[in-house]
Amino acid sequence: MSILTLPRATSGAVTMTRRAALLGLAGAMTFGRSRVALATPATEQRLVVVLLRGALDGLSAVQPYGDPALAGLRGDLAMPEPGKEGGLLDLGGFFGLHPSLSGMANLYKSGDLAIAHAIAGHYRDRSHFAAQDFLESGADHRLSSGWLNRVAALLPARPGKAPGVETALAVGNTVGLMLRGSAPVGAWLPQSFGKPDAGLYQALARLHATDPVTGIAVSEGLKERGFTAGVLNGSEPQQDRFSFPSLAAAVGKLLASADGPRIAAMEMFGWDTHNAQLARLPGVLTQLDRGITALRENTGASWSRTAVLVLTEFGRTAAINGTKGTDHGTGTVAFLAGGAVAGGRVITDWPGLGTGKLFENRDLMPTADLRSFIKGVLAAHYRFDGARLAGIFPDSADARPTSGLLRT
């Protein structure tokens, strides 16, 4: 890949299963539409993986405003250029961050955020379910284990613990495929597990919007429950203690603890923007931005030994669709944040958006493999050699680790 460089948990009652207490290497927290899993190997290096389920539109999150073909493809989705009202946050003259990502822009300026653009998984499947399976397993076929579980299995156990059996905080009733595997897994549930979030109410409001009888009743009922019009149309985030930023803050404190976890796998939903993307995307981007900022603030001095990978299953179409959204695509962006990151740059072999440059004449052409990006982090962060990386990502000899991602 060529490089283009441009100038312990929060309080709350829980229920813990006996099996969770006994087993523990990894686990999962579910708060609203966010979820997290944690593991505690004997290392001072912290690794957080954030999976954006639903497919982030990378061309909106990190807009290539310097590409002359952008405006014709994007229509209303093209944000104003840097310096204009409501404009992008400039990344050096060609790319700009969405204005909802101001906290991440500050990390970029301080050198704690790198961005990979025109990147995709090794698969070409636009099905959410298949793509997420391939991304989480790290293989070109479905497996019952995930690549992050294989990472945890390679790290040494803490003194006094048998290999593969560690103290862990496991919250939630499921563990995502990325952290499933041979390592034991336990789980406990927060008291308010299953609390519906704004996404469900948004769907309910849309379903009844045109009904002359139930439409008004549902709308008024939701307002009485504290849901503003902005929350219901997705233009502003729902504020509650189970939001992604709240969860990220709790994870940051856990990572900072001397005897806390060292690996966290988080999930965030709401990225499937087939319609009304201009109104819907700022809400989830703001949540992501606040969550990454909360991680930075709560890990404290441990931030210097932290790497945060933000990944999504695939991108979205280059052109706006008829309902002012974007459909399932291919190339997208990946973020890498942390005090250990050699950031302040966009890493890309930019393919362009003009005629003949799109993948299958519809998507951003991928020029980098997510496995290479992840391998580059693991090789630098944990000093994993080629043999170990090959075990983590089977049949991936063609995906060589991206070099220079972390500070030496």
C-alpha positions in Angstrom: 0.0 0.0 0.0 1.4 3.4 -0.8 1.1 6.1 1.8 -0.4 9.6 1.1 0.4 11.7 4.1 -1.6 14.9 4.4 -0.2 18.1 6.0 -13.2 -0.6 36.6 -16.9 -0.4 35.0 -19.4 2.3 35.9 -21.9 1.7 38.8 -25.0 -0.4 38.3 -26.5 -3.6 39.6 -25.6 -6.7 37.7 -26.4 -10.4 37.6 -23.5 -12.7 37.3 -23.7 -16.4 36.4 -21.6 -19.0 38.3 -20.2 -20.2 35.0 -19.1 -16.6 34.2 -17.3 -16.3 37.5 -15.5 -19.6 37.0 -14.5 -19.2 33.4 -13.8 -15.7 32.3 -11.1 -15.1 29.6 -13.5 -12.9 27.6 -17.0 -11.6 27.8 -19.5 -9.1 26.4 -21.4 -6.1 27.6 -24.6 -5.0 25.8 -26.0 -1.6 26.5 -28.8 -0.5 24.1 -27.3 -0.7 20.6 -23.7 -1.0 21.8 -21.9 -4.1 22.9 -18.4 -4.9 24.4 -16.3 -7.9 25.2 -13.2 -7.9 27.4 -10.1 -10.1 28.0 -7.3 -9.9 30.4 -3.9 -11.3 29.2 -0.6 -10.5 30.9 0.4 -7.5 28.8 0.5 -3.8 29.3 -0.5 -3.2 25.6 -4.2 -2.3 25.3 -6.2 -3.2 22.2 -9.7 -2.1 21.4 -11.6 -3.2 18.3 -14.8 -1.3 17.5 -17.1 -2.9 14.9 -19.5 -0.6 13.2 -22.4 -2.9 12.2 -24.5 -1.9 9.2 -21.6 -0.6 7.0 -20.2 2.9 7.4 -20.2 5.2 4.4 -16.5 6.0 4.3 -17.0 8.6 1.6 -19.1 10.6 4.0 -17.1 10.0 7.2 -13.8 10.9 5.4 -14.9 12.8 2.3 -12.4 13.2 -0.6 -13.5 16.7 -1.4 -10.5 17.1 -3.7 -11.7 14.5 -6.1 -13.4 16.3 -9.0 -15.9 13.4 -9.5 -17.3 13.6 -6.0 -20.0 16.2 -6.4 -21.6 14.5 -9.4 -21.9 11.2 -7.5 -22.9 12.3 -4.1 -25.4 15.1 -4.8 -26.9 16.3 -1.4 -24.5 14.0 0.5 -21.5 16.1 -0.5 -20.6 18.2 2.5 -19.4 21.8 2.2 -15.6 22.1 1.8 -13.4 23.1 4.8 -13.8 26.8 5.8 -17.5 27.0 4.7 -20.5 26.9 7.1 -21.1 23.4 8.2 -18.0 22.3 6.3 -15.6 19.4 6.6 -12.7 19.3 9.0 -9.7 19.5 6.8 -7.1 16.7 6.8 -4.6 18.4 4.6 -6.1 19.6 1.3 -7.8 16.5 -0.2 -9.7 14.7 2.5 -12.0 16.1 5.2 -13.6 14.6 8.3 -17.3 14.8 8.7 -18.0 17.8 11.0 -19.6 15.5 13.6 -16.1 14.0 14.2 -14.5 17.0 15.8 -13.0 15.0 18.7 -11.4 12.6 16.3 -10.1 15.6 14.3 -8.3 16.7 17.4 -6.8 13.3 17.8 -5.6 13.5 14.2 -4.0 16.9 14.8 -2.2 15.5 17.9 -0.9 12.5 15.9 -3.1 10.0 17.8 -5.4 9.1 14.8 -4.5 7.5 11.4 -7.1 6.8 8.7 -7.0 4.1 6.0 -9.1 4.9 3.0 -10.2 2.8 0.0 -9.9 -0.2 2.3 -12.1 -3.3 2.4 -12.2 -6.9 3.7 -10.8 -9.7 1.6 -14.4 -10.8 0.6 -16.7 -9.2 -2.0 -20.1 -10.0 -0.4 -22.6 -7.2 0.2 -24.7 -9.3 2.6 -24.3 -7.9 6.1 -24.4 -11.4 7.6 -21.8 -13.0 5.4 -19.5 -9.9 5.4 -19.6 -9.6 9.2 -18.8 -13.3 9.5 -15.8 -13.0 7.2 -14.6 -9.9 8.9 -14.9 -11.3 12.4 -13.5 -14.8 11.6 -10.6 -13.3 9.6 -10.9 -16.1 7.0 -12.2 -16.4 3.5 -14.8 -18.9 4.8 -17.1 -19.1 7.8 -15.4 -20.3 11.0 -16.7 -20.9 14.5 -13.9 -18.8 16.0 -12.8 -15.2 15.6 -9.4 -13.6 14.9 -9.4 -11.6 18.2 -9.9 -14.7 20.2 -6.9 -16.2 18.5 -4.9 -13.0 19.4 -5.9 -13.4 23.1 -4.9 -17.1 23.0 -1.4 -16.2 21.9 -0.8 -13.7 24.7 0.8 -14.9 28.0 -1.4 -15.5 31.0 -0.9 -13.5 34.1 1.2 -15.0 36.9 -0.7 -17.7 38.8 -3.1 -18.3 36.0 -3.2 -21.2 33.6 -2.8 -20.3 29.9 -6.2 -19.5 28.4 -8.0 -19.0 31.7 -8.0 -15.4 33.0 -10.0 -13.1 35.1 -12.5 -11.2 32.9 -15.5 -8.9 33.0 -18.2 -10.5 30.7 -21.4 -8.4 30.4 -24.3 -9.4 28.1 -25.9 -12.6 26.9 -23.7 -13.1 23.8 -20.1 -12.8 22.6 -19.6 -11.7 19.0 -17.9 -14.1 16.6 -14.7 -12.0 16.7 -14.0 -13.0 20.3 -15.4 -16.5 20.2 -13.1 -19.5 20.1 -11.3 -22.1 22.2 -10.8 -19.6 25.1 -13.4 -20.0 27.9 -16.1 -17.3 27.8 -18.4 -16.2 30.7 -21.2 -13.6 30.7 -23.3 -11.5 33.0 -26.1 -9.1 32.3 -26.7 -5.5 33.3 -30.0 -5.1 35.2 -31.5 -3.1 32.3 -30.3 -5.4 29.5 -32.7 -5.3 26.6 -33.8 -1.7 27.0 -35.0 -0.5 23.6 -33.0 2.3 22.0 -33.9 5.1 19.7 -33.5 3.0 16.6 -36.5 0.8 17.5 -38.6 3.9 18.2 -37.5 5.5 14.9 -38.7 2.5 13.0 -42.0 2.5 15.0 -42.6 6.2 14.2 -41.8 5.6 10.5 -44.2 2.6 10.3 -47.1 4.7 11.7 -46.2 8.1 10.3 -48.9 8.0 7.5 -51.6 6.4 9.5 -54.3 9.0 10.3 -55.3 7.1 13.5 -52.2 5.7 15.0 -49.7 8.1 13.6 -50.5 11.0 15.9 -51.0 8.8 18.9 -47.5 7.1 18.4 -45.8 10.5 17.8 -47.3 12.1 20.9 -46.7 9.0 23.0 -43.0 9.0 22.1 -42.7 12.7 22.8 -44.1 12.1 26.3 -41.4 9.5 26.8 -38.8 12.1 26.1 -37.9 11.4 22.5 -37.4 14.6 20.6 -38.0 14.9 16.8 -34.2 15.0 16.3 -33.8 11.7 18.1 -36.6 10.0 16.2 -35.3 11.1 12.8 -31.7 10.2 13.7 -30.2 13.7 13.5 -29.3 13.8 17.1 -28.1 11.1 19.5 -30.2 9.6 22.3 -28.7 10.5 25.6 -28.7 7.8 28.2 -26.2 5.9 30.4 -26.2 3.0 28.0 -25.1 4.9 25.0 -21.8 4.1 23.2 -19.9 7.0 24.8 -21.0 5.9 28.3 -19.9 2.3 27.5 -16.6 3.6 26.0 -15.9 5.6 29.2 -16.4 2.5 31.3 -14.1 0.5 29.1 -11.5 3.2 29.3 -11.5 3.0 33.1 -11.3 -0.8 33.0 -8.3 -0.7 30.6 -6.6 1.9 32.8 -6.9 -0.3 35.9 -3.7 -2.1 36.9 -5.6 -5.5 37.1 -8.1 -4.7 34.5 -8.7 -6.1 31.0 -6.3 -5.5 28.1 -8.5 -6.4 25.1 -11.9 -5.0 24.4 -14.2 -5.7 21.5 -17.0 -3.2 21.1 -19.9 -3.0 18.7 -22.0 -0.1 17.5 -25.2 -0.3 15.4 -27.1 2.1 13.2 -24.9 2.5 10.1 -27.2 1.0 7.5 -28.2 4.3 5.9 -30.3 3.4 2.8 -32.4 6.5 3.2 -32.2 10.0 4.6 -28.5 9.6 5.2 -27.8 13.3 5.5 -30.1 13.5 8.5 -29.3 10.1 10.0 -25.6 9.9 9.8 -24.6 12.8 12.1 -26.2 11.2 15.1 -24.2 7.9 15.0 -21.0 9.7 13.9 -21.4 12.0 17.0 -21.9 8.9 19.2 -18.7 7.3 17.7 -16.8 10.6 18.1 -17.8 11.0 21.7 -17.0 7.3 22.4 -13.5 7.5 21.0 -13.0 10.7 23.0 -14.3 9.1 26.1 -11.8 6.2 25.6 -9.0 8.7 25.4 -10.0 10.6 28.5 -10.6 7.5 30.7 -7.6 5.4 29.8 -5.3 8.1 31.3 -1.6 7.3 31.1 -2.5 3.9 29.6 -3.4 5.7 26.4 0.2 5.7 25.3 0.0 1.9 25.2 -3.4 1.7 23.5 -4.4 1.0 19.9 -8.1 1.4 18.9 -9.2 -0.2 15.6 -12.5 1.0 14.2 -13.8 -1.3 11.4 -16.9 -1.9 9.4 -18.0 -4.8 7.2 -18.1 -3.0 3.9 -18.6 0.5 2.5 -21.6 2.0 0.6 -22.2 3.0 -2.9 -20.4 6.0 -4.3 -23.5 7.5 -5.8 -26.5 8.7 -3.8 -29.7 6.7 -4.3 -33.3 7.7 -4.9 -34.2 7.9 -1.2 -31.2 10.2 -0.4 -29.2 7.4 1.1 -26.5 4.9 -0.1 -26.7 1.1 -0.6 -24.3 -1.7 0.2 -20.9 -1.1 -1.3 -17.3 -2.2 -1.0 -14.4 0.3 -0.3 -14.6 2.3 2.9 -12.5 3.7 5.8 -10.9 2.2 8.9 -9.7 4.3 11.8 -6.7 3.6 14.1 -6.6 5.7 17.3 -4.4 5.6 20.3 -1.3 7.0 22.0 0.7 4.2 20.4 -0.4 5.2 16.9 1.8 7.0 14.3 -1.1 9.2 13.3 -1.9 12.5 11.7 -2.2 11.0 8.2 -4.5 9.4 5.7 -3.0 6.1 4.5 -4.3 5.3 1.0 -3.6 4.4 -2.6 -6.4 6.6 -3.8 -8.2 5.0 -6.8 -10.3 8.0 -7.7 -14.1 8.3 -8.3 -14.2 9.1 -12.0 -15.5 7.1 -15.0 -14.0 3.6 -15.1 -12.5 3.9 -11.6 -15.3 2.5 -9.5 -15.6 -1.1 -8.4 -18.3 -2.8 -10.6 -19.1 0.8 -11.7 -20.8 1.5 -8.4 -18.5 1.4 -5.3 -15.2 2.9 -4.1 -12.5 0.7 -5.4 -10.6 -1.0 -2.6 -6.9 -0.7 -2.8 -6.0 -2.1 0.6 -6.9 -5.2 2.6 -8.3 -4.9 6.1 -6.3 -8.0 7.1 -3.0 -6.2 6.2 -4.1 -3.2 8.3 -4.9 -5.3 11.3 -1.8 -7.4 10.9 0.3 -4.3 10.9 -1.2 -3.3 14.2 -0.7 -6.8 15.8 2.9 -7.1 14.5 3.9 -3.8 16.0 1.8 -3.9 19.1 2.5 -7.5 20.2 5.6 -8.3 18.2 3.8 -11.1 16.4 5.8 -12.8 13.7 4.6 -14.1 10.3 3.8 -17.5 11.7 1.6 -16.2 14.4 -0.2 -13.7 12.1 -0.8 -16.6 9.6 -2.5 -18.5 12.5 -4.7 -15.5 13.3 -5.7 -14.9 9.7 -5.7 -18.3 7.8 -4.8 -18.3 4.1 -3.7 -14.7 4.1 -0.2 -14.9 2.7 -1.1 -12.3 0.1 -2.1 -9.8 2.8 1.3 -8.5 4.1 1.2 -6.4 7.3 1.1 -2.7 6.8 4.2 -1.2 8.2 4.7 2.0 10.2 1.3 2.1 11.8 2.5 2.4 15.4 5.2 4.6 17.0 8.4 2.8 17.7 
